[in-house]
Each structure stands twice: as C-alpha cells, then as structure tokens.
C-alpha cells in the first residue's frame, strides 16, 4: 500500500490557514479598539456633530 501524503499536506494547509485567520482577526480588533481606531474616531465625530448642531441652533 502507498502511504497517503495528501493528508499531511492538507493538515499543514489547515494549520497555516488558521494561523493567518488569527493574525487577521488580531489586526482587525487592534484597528477597532486602538487609540486612533474606528470606534474612537466615530465617537469623536459624533461629539463634533452634536457641538456643531448646538452652535448652529444658537445662531
């Protein structure tokens, strides 16, 4: 019987894929929660919009 080397290659490909996905997830989470992340900028934009709206209503 021939040894089946395809299972070994498939397992290595699976492990590499999982590692790449974990790295991408880490980068995405860091981008969202960082000091200059998307969420921080969204909150800042909301505050500026509210301030501008209040200023415009006073004028």
ABEGO torsion letter per residue (X at the ends): XBBBAAAAAAAAAAAAAAAAAAAAAAAAAAAAABAABAAAAAAAAAAAAAAAAAAAAAX
